[in-house]
Amino acid sequence: MQVAGQLTTHVPTLRIRRAIDFLDAVIPTWYLLPIFAEAGDIAARLPGLAPMLVMRGGQFELDWPVDLSSVGSAVEAVLRRIAARGPLGELGAFSDAVTMAPLVNLGQPTLRGTVLETRFVAGIARDIGPAQTAALYRIDRADIDRAIEFERVVAA
């Protein structure tokens, strides 16, 4: 499990699997939440609520400290920034044309309203041109241009 760019250890795989099973059953969109490890367990933060520890037995500990003092204020600040920026992070300016959702292409950058990954679209446009790509996939040319621009920024 990764937290703020650092690998967190001491969370057994079985515990992670149980936490995910529980989250799948209770909060179907759990993958959109900040999830992190805390003292060998998995924790989640629902918007507007205190962090909740996903216990081995499938329980939430609702009175866990709001400030995450046991994890550290630096980690909490990073988690808040990640949640505020959304899935595209610093590339949020492309959210008009690009989306990242775990259930679509495993969260890879995808043209909004399609299942076409931006990398694929940019590659096709490089081979046959943006206008022909737009015509081939019946996509607005402006969206093709945004996918190309997005991939250019990502590659930089």
C-alpha angles and dihedrals in degrees: 000000000000126000122184094334095313128105111241115210136190097059108119116226091236090056091051091050092050091049091050092048090052093046091048090055098043106029111025092189095049091126088072092059128087103261122187143156122261125180093334095314135092120254131193134190120215115204110272094005136096116265112276125214112224100220126210090249092053100261134132120227099214098184095062110135114278093217095054089226091165090059095040134256092256091062092046091052091051091048091050092050092049092050092047094049094051129214096313092053112186089002092064089121086078094056090106089070107012130062135179116203125161092227093054115067090334091290097306115148105276134181107260112256094019139070092233115120115229091234090056093047092048091049093051090046090052090054102041103013133259096271093052091046090052091050094045094053097030091238126143111264090231090061090051089052090049091052090051091047091047092052091046091054093045092050093049 
